[in-house]
């Protein structure tokens, strides 16, 4: 299925622009420098494009890859912190969660952020369980990975760990030499990309999404988000949220069935509550921001499920659960899964331009939002918008001076063009959502 408009196509266009410009260090949208997000996901996409092909499939592949390893890490975290059966049940709960799974299949950054956070949590659990602080070295590296995926929005681990160590009365753990070394390495990795960008681009970079823009604005300027919104929205996307609440209520009474440090159960609670608190403090909130919180939500739901069902606690439950798990995976692999907003409705437009207009044709957009078209033109056609016009007078003037240019007119403005009288441009292609005009008909 074609990529969805906005984020998916934007990310794919930025990755393709790496190949078009040959610049792997500074991101572009077509010919324009972009600090929408740091480059790691775009590097992964661009590498997939270079090795295989530029396609919707390979644009999604990095998200699918990080989604798979997020499930692997979720299993390992809970098996180490709790027990094997709860770990298996947690993953079994995550897989039928269509909201979680579909973000493994979108070219977006929320699942990669969940992977980065899980990597840091896994290192923390291993350090506590094996009493081996060397694992803490990975915490700083996971923070750097989170930053490279989504800027400061990928640094959840830097909030979760301090709260966890304070709650478990071990604040000095934050100053362990391995933790500090990991933080130093992580900071160095971030600085290796961020400092040169700031040096060259100054405040444009600093206050962007790749810089401190999300902290300064606490989300998106002009947006408002009630502090309880993330918690309320969780009920609409996680089908076992009532079980999650039950698991949280029971957590003090529950103990692992294997010999594990009991303090680790508070790490899962800290993980969930910190994310809800951070998201609740932001001025803007999208439901997909909850993706990194799905793992602890599924863990607590698994605890509640086991408490309520004696069958699941018996050894004989493993074969039918394994069979059910395999069937769920098979269904998700074979059946199409609808995304949030569906595929772009302008794919036909991009294909049409590729077939009727030479690569050097100047492309003009009449009104509408330029980014909605520019990113699709870059990804599906190696093109960029030349100009955006906002009045009929501008259209008359520019079309007269550039007769071979192609004008894109979205459906909302058909009436303006039809009622404008003589424009000296003629319709060359049409679909319900768009039209193409040009003063020069013989484009080929």
C-alpha positions in Angstrom: 0.0 0.0 0.0 1.3 3.5 -0.7 2.6 5.5 2.2 0.3 7.7 4.2 0.5 11.5 3.7 2.4 13.6 6.2 4.8 11.7 8.4 5.3 8.5 6.4 6.0 10.2 3.1 8.0 13.0 4.7 10.4 10.5 6.3 10.7 8.6 3.0 11.3 11.8 1.1 14.1 12.8 3.5 15.7 9.4 3.1 15.5 9.5 -0.7 16.9 13.0 -0.6 20.0 11.5 1.0 20.5 9.5 -2.2 19.6 12.4 -4.5 22.0 14.9 -2.7 24.7 12.5 -1.6 24.6 14.3 1.8 24.3 11.8 4.6 25.1 14.4 7.3 22.6 17.1 6.8 19.0 16.1 6.1 17.0 17.6 3.2 13.4 17.5 2.0 14.1 17.7 -1.7 16.5 20.6 -2.0 15.6 22.2 1.3 17.6 21.6 4.5 15.3 20.0 7.2 15.7 19.6 10.9 12.5 17.8 11.3 14.2 15.0 13.2 17.7 13.6 13.6 18.9 11.3 10.9 19.0 7.7 12.2 15.7 6.5 10.8 16.4 8.3 7.5 19.8 6.7 7.3 18.2 3.3 7.8 15.6 4.0 5.1 18.3 5.4 2.7 20.4 2.3 3.2 17.4 0.1 2.5 16.7 2.1 -0.7 20.4 1.8 -1.8 20.7 -1.9 -1.2 17.2 -2.9 -2.5 14.9 -0.4 -4.1 13.1 2.9 -3.5 9.7 1.7 -2.5 7.0 1.9 0.1 8.1 -1.5 1.5 11.6 -0.5 2.2 10.5 2.8 3.6 8.6 0.8 6.2 11.3 -1.8 6.8 13.3 0.1 9.5 10.1 0.5 11.6 9.2 -3.2 11.2 12.8 -4.1 12.2 12.8 -2.0 15.3 9.2 -3.3 16.1 10.5 -6.9 16.0 13.4 -6.2 18.3 11.1 -4.2 20.6 9.1 -7.4 21.1 12.3 -9.4 21.6 13.6 -6.9 24.2 10.1 -6.8 25.9 10.3 -10.6 26.3 13.8 -10.5 27.6 13.1 -7.6 30.1 10.1 -9.4 31.6 11.7 -12.8 31.6 14.7 -11.4 33.5 12.7 -9.2 35.8 9.8 -11.5 36.5 9.4 -14.9 34.9 9.2 -16.7 31.5 5.4 -17.2 31.5 4.6 -13.6 32.1 7.1 -12.6 29.5 5.4 -14.9 26.9 2.0 -13.7 27.9 3.1 -10.0 27.6 4.2 -10.5 24.0 1.0 -12.5 23.3 -1.0 -9.5 24.5 1.0 -7.1 22.4 0.6 -8.9 19.1 -3.2 -8.7 18.8 -3.0 -5.0 19.7 -3.6 -3.6 16.3 -2.5 -0.1 17.3 0.9 -1.4 18.4 1.4 -3.7 15.4 0.4 -1.1 12.8 3.2 1.2 14.0 5.6 -1.6 13.3 4.4 -1.2 9.7 4.4 2.6 9.3 7.4 4.6 8.3 7.3 6.6 11.5 9.5 7.1 14.5 7.4 6.0 17.5 8.3 2.3 17.3 12.1 3.1 16.9 11.8 5.2 20.1 10.2 2.3 21.9 13.1 0.1 20.8 15.7 2.6 22.1 13.9 2.8 25.5 13.6 -1.0 25.7 17.3 -1.3 25.1 18.1 1.0 28.1 15.5 -0.8 30.3 16.9 -4.2 29.4 20.4 -3.0 30.3 19.1 -1.7 33.7 17.3 -5.0 34.4 20.4 -7.1 33.6 22.6 -4.9 35.7 20.2 -5.4 38.7 19.5 -9.0 38.2 23.1 -10.1 37.7 24.5 -7.4 39.9 26.7 -6.5 37.0 26.9 -2.7 36.6 28.7 -3.0 33.3 25.4 -3.3 31.6 24.6 0.3 32.6 27.1 1.4 29.9 24.2 0.6 27.4 21.9 3.1 29.1 23.7 6.1 27.7 24.1 4.5 24.3 20.3 3.8 24.2 19.7 7.5 25.1 21.9 8.4 22.1 19.9 6.0 19.8 16.7 7.5 21.1 17.9 11.0 20.3 19.1 10.0 16.8 15.6 8.7 16.1 13.4 11.5 17.5 15.6 14.2 19.2 14.8 15.0 22.8 11.5 13.1 22.4 13.6 10.0 22.3 15.3 10.5 25.7 12.7 8.9 28.0 15.4 6.7 29.5 17.0 9.8 31.1 13.8 10.4 33.1 12.8 6.8 33.8 16.1 5.7 35.4 16.5 8.5 37.9 12.9 8.1 39.1 13.4 4.3 39.4 16.6 4.6 41.4 15.0 7.2 43.7 11.9 5.1 44.2 14.1 2.0 45.1 16.3 4.2 47.4 19.4 3.8 45.3 20.1 7.3 43.9 23.8 6.8 44.0 23.4 4.1 41.3 23.2 7.1 38.9 26.8 7.9 39.7 28.2 4.4 39.1 31.3 4.6 36.9 29.7 2.5 34.2 26.6 4.7 34.1 28.7 7.8 33.9 30.9 6.3 31.1 27.8 5.3 29.2 26.4 8.9 29.6 29.7 10.3 28.4 29.7 8.1 25.3 26.0 8.8 24.6 26.6 12.6 24.9 29.6 12.3 22.6 27.5 10.4 20.0 24.8 13.1 20.1 27.3 15.9 20.0 29.1 14.4 16.9 26.0 15.3 14.8 24.3 18.1 16.8 27.2 20.4 17.4 28.3 20.7 13.7 24.6 21.3 12.8 24.4 24.1 15.4 27.7 25.6 14.4 26.6 25.9 10.7 22.9 26.6 11.2 22.7 28.4 14.6 19.3 29.0 16.1 17.5 27.4 13.1 18.8 24.1 14.3 18.7 24.8 18.1 15.0 25.6 18.2 14.0 22.9 15.7 12.6 19.4 16.3 16.2 18.1 16.2 17.2 20.7 18.9 15.4 21.9 22.0 12.3 23.0 20.2 10.1 20.3 21.8 11.3 21.4 25.3 10.8 25.1 24.6 7.3 24.6 23.2 6.4 21.5 25.2 5.0 20.1 22.0 3.5 22.1 19.2 2.8 25.9 19.6 -0.9 26.6 19.8 -1.9 23.1 20.8 -3.3 22.3 24.2 -3.4 19.0 26.0 -5.0 18.2 29.3 -2.7 16.3 31.7 -5.1 13.4 31.9 -5.4 13.0 28.1 -2.7 10.3 27.6 -4.3 8.2 30.3 -7.8 8.5 28.9 -6.7 7.9 25.3 -4.9 4.7 26.4 -8.3 3.1 26.9 -9.1 3.6 23.2 -6.0 2.0 21.8 -5.0 -0.7 24.3 -7.8 -3.3 24.5 -6.8 -4.6 28.0 -6.3 -1.3 29.8 -8.8 -2.4 32.6 -6.5 -5.4 33.2 -3.5 -3.1 33.2 -5.1 -1.1 36.1 -5.9 -4.3 37.9 -2.3 -5.5 37.5 -1.0 -2.2 38.9 -3.4 -2.5 41.9 -2.1 -6.0 42.6 1.6 -5.4 42.1 2.5 -5.1 45.8 1.0 -8.5 46.6 2.5 -10.3 43.5 5.9 -11.9 43.5 7.8 -13.5 40.7 7.5 -17.3 40.4 11.3 -17.5 40.0 14.1 -16.1 42.2 14.2 -12.4 41.0 14.9 -9.1 42.8 11.4 -7.9 43.9 12.5 -4.2 43.3 12.4 -4.8 39.5 8.6 -4.8 39.5 8.8 -1.1 40.3 10.8 -0.5 37.2 7.8 -1.4 35.1 5.5 0.9 37.2 8.0 3.7 36.9 8.3 3.2 33.2 4.5 3.5 32.7 3.9 6.4 35.1 6.9 8.5 33.9 5.8 8.2 30.2 2.2 9.2 31.1 3.5 12.1 33.2 5.8 13.4 30.4 3.1 13.1 27.8 0.6 14.8 30.1 2.9 17.7 30.6 3.3 18.4 26.8 1.1 21.0 25.1 0.5 18.6 22.2 -0.3 14.9 22.3 -0.9 12.3 19.6 -2.1 8.8 20.5 0.9 7.2 18.8 3.1 8.8 21.5 1.8 6.0 23.8 3.6 3.3 21.8 6.7 3.1 24.2 4.2 2.7 27.1 2.6 -0.4 25.6 5.2 -2.8 27.0 4.5 -2.0 30.7 0.8 -1.8 30.0 0.9 -5.3 28.5 3.1 -6.5 31.4 0.5 -5.4 34.1 -2.3 -6.8 31.9 -0.4 -10.1 31.9 -0.1 -10.1 35.6 -3.8 -9.5 36.0 -4.7 -12.2 33.5 -2.6 -14.8 35.3 -4.1 -13.9 38.6 -7.6 -14.3 37.2 -7.0 -17.5 35.3 -5.7 -20.6 37.0 -5.5 -22.2 33.6 -2.8 -19.9 32.4 -0.7 -20.7 35.4 -0.6 -24.4 34.6 2.1 -26.1 32.5 -0.6 -27.5 30.1 -1.5 -24.0 29.0 1.8 -23.6 27.0 0.9 -25.7 23.9 -2.5 -24.0 23.2 -1.1 -20.5 24.0 1.8 -21.2 21.6 -0.6 -22.3 18.9 -2.8 -19.2 19.5 0.3 -17.0 19.3 1.3 -18.6 16.0 -2.1 -18.1 14.5 -2.1 -14.4 15.6 1.2 -13.8 13.9 0.1 -15.6 10.8 -3.0 -13.5 10.6 -1.1 -10.2 10.9 1.5 -11.4 8.4 -1.1 -12.4 5.8 -4.0 -10.0 6.3 -3.7 -6.3 5.4 -3.8 -3.9 8.3 -5.4 -0.5 7.9 -3.2 2.5 8.9 -4.3 5.6 10.7 -5.1 7.8 7.7 -4.8 5.5 4.7 -2.5 5.8 1.7 -1.9 9.1 0.0 -4.7 10.1 -2.3 -2.2 11.9 -4.6 -0.3 8.8 -5.8 -2.1 9.0 -9.2 -1.0 12.6 -9.5 2.7 11.7 -8.9 2.5 8.8 -11.4 0.7 11.0 -14.0 3.5 13.7 -13.7 6.1 11.0 -14.1 4.5 9.9 -17.4 3.6 13.2 -19.0 6.2 15.8 -17.9 9.9 15.7 -18.4 12.1 15.7 -15.3 13.1 19.4 -15.8 9.5 20.6 -15.9 8.7 23.4 -13.5 5.9 22.3 -11.1 3.6 24.9 -9.6 1.1 24.4 -6.8 -2.1 26.5 -6.7 -2.8 27.3 -3.0 -3.1 24.4 -0.5 -0.2 23.2 1.7 3.1 22.9 -0.2 4.6 20.2 2.1 1.6 17.9 1.3 2.7 17.7 -2.3 6.4 18.4 -2.2 7.3 15.4 -0.1 5.3 13.0 -2.4 6.9 14.5 -5.5 10.3 13.9 -4.0 9.7 10.3 -3.0 7.5 9.1 -5.9 9.1 11.2 -8.7 12.5 12.8 -7.9 10.9 16.2 -8.3 10.3 19.3 -6.2 7.8 22.1 -6.3 9.1 25.1 -8.1 6.6 27.7 -6.8 3.4 28.0 -4.8 0.9 30.6 -6.0 -1.9 32.0 -3.9 -4.0 34.1 -6.4 -5.3 34.0 -9.9 -3.3 37.1 -10.8 -0.1 35.3 -9.9 -1.2 32.3 -11.8 -1.9 34.3 -15.0 1.5 36.0 -14.8 3.7 33.0 -14.0 1.9 30.7 -16.6 2.4 33.3 -19.3 6.2 33.5 -18.5 6.6 29.7 -18.2 4.3 28.0 -20.7 5.8 24.6 -20.2 5.2 24.6 -16.4 2.6 22.3 -14.9 0.1 23.7 -12.4 -1.3 21.4 -9.7 -4.8 22.4 -8.7 -6.4 20.5 -5.7 -10.1 19.8 -5.8 -10.9 22.6 -3.3 -10.0 25.2 -5.9 -11.6 23.8 -9.0 -14.4 26.4 -8.8 -11.9 29.3 -8.7 -10.2 28.0 -11.9 -13.5 27.3 -13.7 -14.9 30.7 -12.9 -11.8 32.7 -13.6 -12.4 33.3 -17.3 -9.5 33.1 -19.7 -6.3 31.9 -18.0 -4.3 30.8 -21.0 -3.8 27.4 -19.4 -5.5 24.2 -20.4 -6.4 21.1 -18.5 -4.1 18.2 -19.3 -5.1 15.6 -16.7 -7.8 15.2 -14.1 -8.9 13.0 -11.2 -11.5 13.6 -8.5 -9.0 15.1 -6.1 -6.7 17.1 -8.5 -6.2 18.6 -11.9 -3.1 19.4 -13.9 -3.0 22.5 -16.2 -0.4 23.8 -18.6 -0.1 26.4 -21.3 1.9 24.0 -23.4 0.0 20.8 -24.2 2.8 18.8 -25.9 4.8 18.1 -22.8 6.2 14.8 -23.9 
